[in-house]
Amino acid sequence: MVKIFRRKNTKILKRNKKNKKTKAAQKEEDILYEELARAESSDKENSIESYMITIPKGSHTHRGSYGHLGRELGIILKGKGCLKYENKEYILNEGDSASFSAAVPHVLENVGDVDLQAIWVVTPAQRFVK
């Protein structure tokens, strides 16, 4: 049995039934970030944010290419990716995950034949979606 507990200021983000995208979404060139959890300003250094990321074939993320404070965790749901981290490359297939310090420059590239979909968690929150 699952019980749901909601505090007064809890943020619930629901998918729109028509187009199945969350209400908070932003594109970075051709990359789509759909917000799954939003940080509260009171969370400060303990804040986290999470996204469903869709990367078209042959494209890659840009936001981490400079590195930033914190840690990231990503889970590949569909497709095949290459995580470029510092001077190393890691191939990630469906079901694979990666966790790393975000201080080092990093990029996720779609090297598969279909759109890459992944859930990505960042702490502390960087506010990719405004």
C-alpha positions as CSV (number, residue, x, y, z in Angstrom):
1,M,0.0,0.0,0.0
2,V,1.3,3.5,-0.9
3,K,0.4,6.5,1.2
4,I,0.8,10.0,-0.2
5,F,1.8,12.7,2.2
6,R,1.6,16.3,1.0
7,R,2.9,19.3,2.8
8,K,1.3,22.7,2.2
9,N,4.2,23.9,-0.1
10,T,4.9,20.6,-1.9
11,K,5.3,21.1,-5.6
12,I,3.4,18.5,-7.8
13,L,4.2,18.6,-11.5
14,K,1.8,16.7,-13.7
15,R,2.0,15.8,-17.3
16,N,-0.4,17.3,-19.7
17,K,-2.6,14.4,-21.1
18,K,-2.7,15.9,-24.6
19,N,1.0,16.2,-25.4
20,K,2.5,14.3,-22.4
21,K,4.9,17.1,-21.6
22,T,5.2,18.7,-18.2
23,K,4.0,22.2,-17.7
24,A,7.6,23.3,-17.1
25,A,9.8,22.5,-20.1
26,Q,12.5,24.3,-21.9
27,K,14.5,23.7,-25.1
28,E,18.3,24.1,-25.3
29,E,18.8,24.3,-29.1
30,D,17.2,20.9,-30.0
31,I,17.4,19.3,-26.5
32,L,14.2,19.2,-24.5
33,Y,14.3,19.4,-20.7
34,E,11.0,18.5,-19.0
35,E,11.1,19.4,-15.3
36,L,10.2,16.5,-13.0
37,A,11.0,18.1,-9.6
38,R,11.6,21.8,-8.8
39,A,13.8,23.0,-6.0
40,E,12.5,25.3,-3.3
41,S,14.5,28.4,-2.5
42,S,14.5,27.3,1.2
43,D,16.4,24.1,0.3
44,K,19.6,26.1,-0.4
45,E,22.7,23.7,-0.8
46,N,20.4,20.7,-0.2
47,S,18.3,21.4,-3.3
48,I,17.8,19.0,-6.1
49,E,16.1,19.2,-9.5
50,S,15.3,16.5,-12.0
51,Y,14.4,16.4,-15.7
52,M,13.3,14.1,-18.4
53,I,15.8,14.9,-21.2
54,T,15.2,14.1,-24.8
55,I,18.2,14.4,-27.1
56,P,17.7,13.8,-30.9
57,K,20.0,11.5,-32.8
58,G,23.4,13.1,-33.4
59,S,22.9,15.9,-30.8
60,H,24.3,16.5,-27.4
61,T,23.8,18.6,-24.2
62,H,25.7,21.8,-23.7
63,R,24.9,22.9,-20.2
64,G,27.6,20.8,-18.4
65,S,30.3,21.5,-20.9
66,Y,31.9,23.9,-18.5
67,G,31.4,22.0,-15.3
68,H,29.6,23.3,-12.2
69,L,29.2,22.8,-8.5
70,G,27.5,19.6,-7.3
71,R,26.7,16.1,-8.4
72,E,24.6,14.5,-11.2
73,L,22.8,11.2,-11.6
74,G,21.4,10.1,-15.0
75,I,19.4,7.0,-16.0
76,I,19.1,6.1,-19.7
77,L,15.4,5.2,-20.4
78,K,15.6,4.9,-24.2
79,G,18.4,4.9,-26.8
80,K,22.2,5.0,-26.5
81,G,24.4,7.7,-25.2
82,C,28.0,8.6,-24.7
83,L,28.9,10.5,-21.5
84,K,32.0,12.6,-22.2
85,Y,33.5,13.3,-18.8
86,E,36.8,15.2,-18.7
87,N,38.9,13.2,-21.2
88,K,37.0,9.9,-20.9
89,E,34.0,8.5,-22.8
90,Y,31.4,6.1,-21.3
91,I,28.8,4.4,-23.5
92,L,25.4,4.2,-21.8
93,N,22.6,1.9,-23.0
94,E,19.0,1.6,-21.9
95,G,18.9,0.9,-18.2
96,D,22.4,2.1,-17.5
97,S,23.1,5.0,-15.1
98,A,25.9,7.3,-14.2
99,S,26.7,9.4,-11.1
100,F,29.5,11.9,-11.0
101,S,30.9,15.1,-9.7
102,A,29.6,17.9,-11.9
103,A,32.7,20.1,-11.3
104,V,34.4,18.5,-14.3
105,P,33.2,19.4,-17.8
106,H,30.7,16.8,-19.1
107,V,28.4,16.3,-22.1
108,L,25.8,13.6,-22.9
109,E,25.7,12.8,-26.6
110,N,23.1,10.7,-28.4
111,V,25.1,8.1,-30.4
112,G,22.1,5.8,-31.1
113,D,19.6,5.6,-33.9
114,V,16.6,6.9,-32.0
115,D,15.9,9.9,-29.7
116,L,17.7,9.4,-26.4
117,Q,15.5,9.8,-23.3
118,A,17.0,10.0,-19.8
119,I,16.0,11.0,-16.3
120,W,18.6,13.4,-14.9
121,V,19.0,14.6,-11.3
122,V,21.2,17.6,-10.4
123,T,22.2,18.8,-6.9
124,P,22.4,21.5,-5.9
125,A,19.8,22.7,-8.3
126,Q,21.1,24.7,-11.3
127,R,17.7,25.9,-12.5
128,F,17.9,24.8,-16.2
129,V,14.2,25.5,-16.6
130,K,13.1,29.0,-15.6
